[in-house]
Amino acid sequence: MKKQTPKIVITGAPGSGKTELINHLRQMKEFENVVFFPEIARELLKSRPEYRNNWLEFHREIYKRHIERESKIGNRPFISDRGTIDAFAFCSTSMQDSNTTIESEYDRYTAVLLLGSSALLGDMYYKKDEERLESAEEAIEIEQKLKNTWSGHPYYCYIQAYKDIETKFREAITFLRQMLGKHKIDSTKCNTTR
């Protein structure tokens, strides 16, 4: 991996644990110099639920806000709850609408970590909430779209869903340490199943 400022995306379908993982990372001393970005989509839907009726406008706004906040911090390392490419996975026409290419968007990020959804483990593990309205079947479909969209990134890692979320978090933290340059990269530690 060439030396550059780590700019990492953590993504996943509903019920993947990405927000919980990011909250956990924020408490760890070794990540104290990393900027953490919250998920834009969740914030937007809380403030303007009517976006559910106009997906193109919604994903256009998400893309714009990703670009703005990433450019504001300059050359500082960051971990983002989702990235620009997520908008394209959820709304395929938004890439053409944003006048960009998948390759240009891959270049924004040094690595991407896709967490498997608990929907793959069955209904007793997958829970809905005020913003997470998708069924388990819809969450699994979203995960496949995210895989299809992100898996071409040169530093893509997929971590499957586990009944024990701590196992998933341990694997995720190992990958993130590697990408942040804290440990030698060992690709055998990451399940890169596409």
Backbone bond lengths (Angstrom), bond angles and torsions (degrees), N, CA, C in turn:
res aa  C-N    CA-C-N  psi(-1)  N-CA   C-N-CA  omega(-1)  CA-C   N-CA-C  phi
1 M - - - 1.459 - - 1.520 108.89 -
2 K 1.344 116.15 125.49 1.447 118.24 -179.20 1.523 110.10 -68.52
3 K 1.338 115.47 151.09 1.456 120.82 -177.67 1.517 109.82 -71.11
4 Q 1.311 116.74 118.38 1.443 122.65 174.38 1.519 108.10 -158.62
5 T 1.321 115.64 165.81 1.456 119.49 179.86 1.520 109.88 -63.94
6 P 1.332 117.90 126.52 1.466 119.80 179.25 1.530 111.78 -63.81
7 K 1.321 114.87 125.51 1.464 122.49 176.78 1.518 105.56 -132.43
8 I 1.324 115.04 99.58 1.459 121.43 -165.94 1.522 111.27 -115.48
9 V 1.316 115.12 137.13 1.465 122.02 175.57 1.520 108.95 -106.64
10 I 1.325 115.70 132.78 1.467 121.14 167.73 1.515 105.93 -109.97
11 T 1.323 115.89 121.50 1.455 119.89 -176.97 1.522 110.44 -132.75
12 G 1.308 115.40 173.71 1.449 120.66 179.38 1.514 109.99 163.66
13 A 1.308 115.33 160.41 1.461 121.19 177.11 1.528 109.42 -71.73
14 P 1.328 117.78 170.28 1.467 119.19 174.71 1.531 110.83 -52.39
15 G 1.334 114.86 139.33 1.463 120.39 178.49 1.513 114.14 80.67
16 S 1.338 117.50 20.11 1.471 120.10 -178.98 1.529 112.62 -90.75
17 G 1.327 117.56 -16.09 1.466 120.98 179.18 1.513 113.95 88.27
18 K 1.326 118.05 13.23 1.464 119.31 -175.87 1.529 112.75 -66.07
19 T 1.325 117.29 -41.43 1.467 119.29 179.05 1.525 110.44 -65.48
20 E 1.324 116.51 -40.82 1.468 120.73 177.75 1.534 110.82 -63.44
21 L 1.331 116.65 -41.14 1.460 120.29 177.65 1.522 110.54 -62.41
22 I 1.314 117.37 -45.91 1.469 120.37 -179.40 1.518 110.72 -62.53
23 N 1.320 118.02 -41.10 1.470 120.46 176.65 1.527 110.76 -61.84
24 H 1.323 117.02 -36.84 1.474 122.13 177.22 1.534 110.35 -65.91
25 L 1.333 116.98 -44.70 1.469 121.38 -179.38 1.527 111.54 -62.53
26 R 1.323 116.41 -36.52 1.469 120.74 179.95 1.529 112.01 -59.11
27 Q 1.331 116.48 -26.95 1.466 121.18 -178.33 1.531 112.57 -85.92
28 M 1.323 117.21 -8.43 1.467 120.62 -175.33 1.528 110.72 -91.76
29 K 1.328 115.80 127.93 1.458 121.22 -176.09 1.523 112.75 -56.71
30 E 1.325 117.36 -37.08 1.468 119.61 -175.91 1.535 112.93 -67.98
31 F 1.337 117.58 -12.10 1.460 120.69 178.39 1.528 111.94 -108.03
32 E 1.342 117.00 15.04 1.470 120.03 -174.04 1.527 113.76 -67.63
33 N 1.326 118.65 -21.42 1.466 121.00 -179.97 1.526 112.84 -94.34
34 V 1.320 116.29 7.01 1.457 121.76 -179.18 1.530 108.78 -98.01
35 V 1.336 116.44 136.64 1.462 121.35 173.47 1.527 107.37 -82.33
36 F 1.323 117.10 131.46 1.462 121.50 177.90 1.528 108.97 -108.11
37 F 1.320 115.36 128.46 1.459 121.15 177.50 1.524 109.56 -105.50
38 P 1.334 117.90 129.66 1.473 120.42 176.87 1.533 110.48 -76.17
39 E 1.311 115.43 169.42 1.466 120.39 179.06 1.527 110.29 -72.29
40 I 1.309 116.08 125.19 1.466 121.74 -178.49 1.528 111.25 -71.34
41 A 1.324 117.24 -42.64 1.464 120.83 -175.07 1.524 111.48 -57.13
42 R 1.317 116.35 -44.90 1.475 120.55 -178.67 1.532 110.16 -62.94
43 E 1.334 116.47 -42.82 1.469 120.08 179.02 1.532 111.06 -62.29
44 L 1.338 116.19 -43.59 1.464 120.24 -178.94 1.528 111.93 -64.50
45 L 1.323 116.76 -43.01 1.461 119.85 -178.62 1.526 112.13 -67.37
46 K 1.336 116.43 -30.30 1.467 118.91 176.13 1.522 110.54 -67.42
47 S 1.329 116.31 -42.36 1.467 119.81 -176.22 1.531 112.68 -83.45
48 R 1.341 116.50 -30.30 1.472 119.50 -178.10 1.524 110.69 -139.95
49 P 1.339 117.48 78.38 1.466 120.32 -178.52 1.525 113.86 -60.37
50 E 1.344 116.71 -19.13 1.466 119.69 179.84 1.534 112.50 -65.30
51 Y 1.349 117.03 -12.83 1.471 119.57 175.76 1.532 110.89 -59.77
52 R 1.320 117.93 -23.92 1.470 120.64 179.09 1.529 111.70 -61.09
53 N 1.328 116.54 -17.62 1.463 120.99 -179.71 1.525 113.21 -95.88
54 N 1.339 116.82 -1.77 1.470 119.60 179.21 1.526 108.79 -146.13
55 W 1.343 115.50 81.62 1.466 120.38 -173.86 1.516 113.11 -64.28
56 L 1.332 118.54 -35.82 1.463 119.28 -179.43 1.521 110.70 -64.59
57 E 1.323 117.16 -46.71 1.468 120.34 177.90 1.534 110.80 -62.01
58 F 1.326 116.01 -41.41 1.464 121.79 179.28 1.528 110.76 -58.62
59 H 1.330 117.58 -49.92 1.469 120.75 -177.21 1.525 112.11 -74.61
60 R 1.309 117.44 -27.14 1.467 120.65 173.17 1.532 109.20 -63.66
61 E 1.332 116.06 -42.81 1.472 120.93 179.64 1.530 110.68 -67.34
62 I 1.314 117.36 -40.32 1.472 120.86 177.50 1.518 110.26 -60.18
63 Y 1.327 116.74 -48.26 1.471 121.11 -179.78 1.532 110.24 -58.00
64 K 1.331 116.55 -48.43 1.467 121.51 -179.08 1.537 111.24 -58.71
65 R 1.320 116.69 -43.92 1.468 119.77 -178.10 1.531 112.22 -69.11
66 H 1.345 117.30 -34.31 1.467 119.44 174.11 1.527 110.29 -59.46
67 I 1.315 116.91 -49.30 1.468 121.79 -178.51 1.535 110.23 -59.14
68 E 1.320 116.08 -46.10 1.472 120.58 -177.92 1.519 111.78 -61.11
69 R 1.307 117.66 -50.13 1.471 118.89 -174.47 1.525 112.02 -72.10
70 E 1.329 117.61 -33.38 1.462 119.20 177.81 1.522 110.96 -67.65
71 S 1.329 117.90 -37.30 1.458 119.74 -179.40 1.528 112.19 -74.82
72 K 1.331 117.37 -26.62 1.473 120.84 -178.80 1.524 113.16 -65.11
73 I 1.333 117.86 -29.48 1.470 118.93 -174.63 1.527 112.85 -91.62
74 G 1.324 117.50 2.02 1.459 119.77 176.81 1.513 112.40 65.67
75 N 1.328 115.21 -128.56 1.465 120.68 -173.55 1.528 112.72 -102.05
76 R 1.316 117.78 28.24 1.469 120.60 178.25 1.519 110.33 -85.35
77 P 1.332 118.32 146.24 1.465 120.06 177.96 1.527 110.75 -68.49
78 F 1.338 115.66 145.39 1.456 118.46 177.50 1.520 111.55 -142.22
79 I 1.335 113.02 158.06 1.463 122.58 169.21 1.517 105.52 -125.50
80 S 1.330 115.61 124.30 1.454 121.32 -174.64 1.526 111.50 -114.40
81 D 1.317 115.70 134.40 1.456 122.05 172.20 1.537 105.81 -77.17
82 R 1.322 115.63 95.10 1.462 127.04 -172.81 1.529 110.53 79.50
83 G 1.351 114.42 162.37 1.459 121.67 179.48 1.516 109.96 -136.30
84 T 1.322 116.45 -176.93 1.462 120.83 -176.35 1.527 112.03 -57.79
85 I 1.318 117.33 -35.57 1.462 121.66 -174.31 1.530 111.34 -68.55
86 D 1.313 118.35 -24.87 1.463 120.69 177.69 1.530 110.60 -56.91
87 A 1.332 116.43 -38.42 1.469 119.59 179.62 1.528 110.50 -58.71
88 F 1.330 116.81 -36.34 1.463 120.53 -178.39 1.530 111.52 -74.27
89 A 1.323 116.36 -31.59 1.467 119.89 177.77 1.529 110.46 -67.92
90 F 1.327 115.88 -37.99 1.459 120.23 -177.97 1.532 112.23 -81.83
91 C 1.329 116.51 -29.38 1.470 121.22 -177.16 1.527 107.61 -143.86
92 S 1.322 116.89 92.54 1.468 121.34 -170.41 1.525 113.51 -59.92
93 T 1.324 118.66 -29.72 1.467 119.42 -179.22 1.529 112.67 -73.36
94 S 1.347 116.92 -12.28 1.469 118.58 -177.71 1.525 112.66 -70.62
95 M 1.348 119.27 -21.02 1.464 119.85 178.45 1.528 110.01 -68.81
96 Q 1.325 117.32 -48.17 1.466 119.82 177.35 1.525 110.11 -63.40
97 D 1.314 116.01 -38.60 1.452 121.40 -179.72 1.536 111.26 -63.19
98 S 1.335 116.77 -31.25 1.464 121.48 -178.89 1.526 112.33 -88.46
99 N 1.331 116.98 -0.30 1.463 121.96 177.33 1.531 111.89 55.06
100 T 1.333 115.63 52.95 1.456 120.58 -179.86 1.527 109.28 -141.30
101 T 1.316 115.88 179.41 1.468 121.26 176.64 1.519 108.84 -127.64
102 I 1.309 115.51 161.31 1.463 119.62 178.63 1.524 110.74 -63.05
103 E 1.331 117.15 -36.84 1.471 121.19 179.65 1.525 111.18 -63.81
104 S 1.336 116.95 -42.16 1.472 120.60 177.94 1.518 110.89 -61.55
105 E 1.327 115.52 -38.97 1.462 118.99 -179.34 1.526 111.19 -73.25
106 Y 1.325 118.38 -36.40 1.470 120.34 174.36 1.529 109.99 -57.94
107 D 1.341 116.82 -39.61 1.468 120.77 -178.00 1.524 113.42 -64.36
108 R 1.323 117.46 -19.26 1.471 120.16 178.58 1.521 112.28 -67.95
109 Y 1.326 116.24 -26.20 1.461 120.88 -168.80 1.523 111.45 -122.27
110 T 1.323 115.66 140.19 1.465 119.63 178.16 1.519 111.69 -82.16
111 A 1.332 117.63 -23.57 1.469 120.07 -178.63 1.517 109.63 -161.11
112 V 1.342 114.75 156.74 1.460 120.28 175.84 1.524 108.90 -137.43
113 L 1.317 114.83 133.26 1.460 122.66 179.79 1.525 107.77 -115.88
114 L 1.325 116.03 115.36 1.462 121.41 178.97 1.525 108.89 -104.11
115 L 1.334 115.73 119.03 1.461 121.14 -179.62 1.524 110.47 -94.39
116 G 1.328 116.47 133.41 1.457 121.59 178.25 1.515 111.44 -67.82
117 S 1.331 116.75 141.82 1.462 122.29 -177.67 1.524 112.06 -78.69
118 S 1.324 115.47 144.61 1.466 121.12 175.06 1.526 111.27 -65.24
119 A 1.338 117.22 -14.02 1.467 120.56 176.50 1.526 110.71 -59.69
120 L 1.329 117.08 -27.41 1.467 121.42 178.95 1.525 112.05 -71.04
121 L 1.332 117.01 -15.16 1.467 121.38 -178.08 1.526 112.68 -93.51
122 G 1.325 116.94 -9.51 1.465 120.27 -179.90 1.516 112.68 113.66
123 D 1.320 114.79 167.02 1.468 121.55 -173.83 1.528 114.31 -60.68
124 M 1.315 118.27 -30.27 1.464 118.55 -177.83 1.534 112.35 -70.77
125 Y 1.332 117.71 -16.13 1.471 121.03 179.83 1.524 112.77 -102.29
126 Y 1.312 116.38 -18.82 1.468 120.21 -176.51 1.525 109.83 -99.86
127 K 1.328 116.26 122.54 1.468 121.58 -177.21 1.526 110.40 -121.79
128 K 1.330 116.15 138.67 1.465 122.34 174.56 1.524 109.16 -89.76
129 D 1.337 116.32 162.70 1.460 121.17 172.77 1.528 108.33 -145.82
130 E 1.337 117.80 -164.92 1.471 121.14 -174.82 1.519 113.00 -62.94
131 E 1.358 117.89 -33.39 1.457 120.82 179.05 1.524 112.04 -101.12
132 R 1.325 116.79 -26.95 1.463 120.50 -179.04 1.519 108.52 -89.92
133 L 1.319 115.53 93.01 1.459 121.55 -175.50 1.527 112.23 -100.75
134 E 1.335 116.95 -8.28 1.464 121.32 -174.79 1.526 111.71 -68.69
135 S 1.322 115.28 144.23 1.462 120.30 172.94 1.527 108.63 -72.91
136 A 1.331 116.58 168.70 1.470 120.40 177.26 1.532 109.91 -60.05
137 E 1.316 117.90 -40.06 1.467 121.50 179.44 1.526 110.90 -63.39
138 E 1.325 116.81 -40.96 1.473 120.48 178.45 1.529 110.53 -66.71
139 A 1.334 116.93 -38.24 1.469 120.09 178.32 1.526 110.91 -62.78
140 I 1.321 117.10 -40.74 1.467 121.11 178.61 1.530 110.45 -64.87
141 E 1.315 116.39 -39.36 1.474 120.43 177.20 1.528 110.93 -64.69
142 I 1.330 117.15 -40.43 1.464 121.59 177.87 1.527 110.05 -63.47
143 E 1.332 116.65 -41.79 1.466 119.49 179.08 1.530 110.65 -59.15
144 Q 1.315 117.11 -41.89 1.463 119.97 179.50 1.523 110.93 -64.05
145 K 1.324 117.46 -39.48 1.467 120.66 177.06 1.526 111.06 -63.21
146 L 1.334 116.16 -41.25 1.469 119.98 178.44 1.527 110.81 -64.45
147 K 1.331 116.89 -42.27 1.466 120.58 176.42 1.524 110.46 -59.03
148 N 1.326 116.46 -47.69 1.463 120.80 -178.49 1.525 111.77 -60.37
149 T 1.331 116.04 -36.26 1.460 120.83 -175.44 1.526 112.93 -82.00
150 W 1.327 117.48 -38.28 1.467 121.36 -174.30 1.529 114.30 -94.25
151 S 1.307 118.69 -21.51 1.473 120.03 -167.28 1.525 114.65 -65.66
152 G 1.320 118.45 -13.39 1.463 120.56 176.40 1.521 113.91 -80.04
153 H 1.326 116.89 -8.25 1.473 119.97 179.26 1.529 109.08 -65.90
154 P 1.345 118.24 136.08 1.468 119.81 -176.80 1.525 115.05 -62.72
155 Y 1.337 118.31 -24.52 1.461 120.92 177.19 1.529 108.96 -121.61
156 Y 1.324 113.29 64.47 1.462 123.26 179.23 1.518 108.08 -101.26
157 C 1.318 115.95 136.62 1.459 120.74 177.37 1.527 109.06 -137.30
158 Y 1.318 115.91 129.58 1.461 121.82 175.40 1.519 108.36 -109.39
159 I 1.336 115.96 128.45 1.461 120.87 175.71 1.520 107.37 -116.40
160 Q 1.302 115.63 121.28 1.463 121.76 -175.84 1.525 111.96 -65.20
161 A 1.327 115.06 163.02 1.460 121.47 174.57 1.527 109.16 -73.55
162 Y 1.328 116.07 139.32 1.466 122.73 175.76 1.517 108.47 -125.04
163 K 1.324 116.43 149.44 1.457 119.43 174.07 1.521 110.68 -64.44
164 D 1.328 115.76 -30.93 1.464 122.63 176.15 1.524 108.06 -99.09
165 I 1.331 117.13 105.53 1.467 120.66 -175.60 1.528 112.32 -64.73
166 E 1.332 117.02 -24.02 1.465 119.81 179.06 1.528 111.45 -63.34
167 T 1.321 117.39 -34.81 1.465 120.86 176.76 1.526 109.81 -62.89
168 K 1.320 116.21 -45.06 1.466 120.84 178.32 1.524 110.35 -61.26
169 F 1.336 117.15 -43.57 1.455 120.88 -179.12 1.525 111.52 -64.49
170 R 1.335 117.10 -39.61 1.479 119.67 178.37 1.527 110.74 -60.98
171 E 1.328 116.68 -44.95 1.465 120.12 178.65 1.529 111.14 -63.84
172 A 1.329 116.00 -41.53 1.463 120.49 179.86 1.526 111.25 -63.20
173 I 1.328 116.95 -44.38 1.463 120.97 -178.60 1.527 110.46 -65.77
174 T 1.315 117.54 -37.17 1.473 120.63 176.10 1.525 109.96 -59.34
175 F 1.327 117.07 -47.74 1.462 121.14 179.09 1.528 111.15 -62.16
176 L 1.323 117.38 -44.94 1.464 120.85 -178.17 1.518 111.51 -64.54
177 R 1.315 117.34 -37.98 1.472 120.12 176.64 1.526 110.16 -61.08
178 Q 1.328 116.22 -41.62 1.456 119.91 178.54 1.526 110.69 -62.31
179 M 1.322 116.19 -45.63 1.460 120.45 -176.68 1.527 112.40 -70.25
180 L 1.316 116.91 -26.35 1.465 120.46 177.45 1.529 111.64 -86.29
181 G 1.347 116.00 1.76 1.461 120.07 175.78 1.502 114.15 81.28
182 K 1.335 117.82 15.81 1.460 119.85 -178.62 1.525 112.01 -85.34
183 H 1.339 116.53 -19.50 1.455 121.17 178.72 1.515 109.27 -143.62
184 K 1.315 116.40 156.75 1.455 121.46 176.15 1.538 109.30 -62.05
185 I 1.328 116.38 138.19 1.461 120.44 -179.34 1.519 110.17 -70.31
186 D 1.327 115.05 127.79 1.458 121.83 177.85 1.527 106.48 -127.89
187 S 1.329 116.49 99.86 1.459 120.55 -174.31 1.522 113.07 -65.71
188 T 1.338 117.69 -17.44 1.460 119.28 179.75 1.526 111.48 -72.59
189 K 1.331 117.80 -15.60 1.459 121.41 -179.40 1.529 112.11 -82.27
190 C 1.310 116.82 -5.68 1.460 120.07 -175.70 1.510 110.00 -121.79
191 N 1.327 115.78 130.90 1.456 120.82 175.77 1.523 107.65 -82.27
192 T 1.302 117.71 101.24 1.466 120.33 -177.82 1.520 111.30 -94.15
193 T 1.327 117.08 28.64 1.455 120.58 176.39 1.513 108.61 -55.58
194 R 1.286 115.46 126.70 1.462 120.80 -174.87 1.511 110.02 -83.61
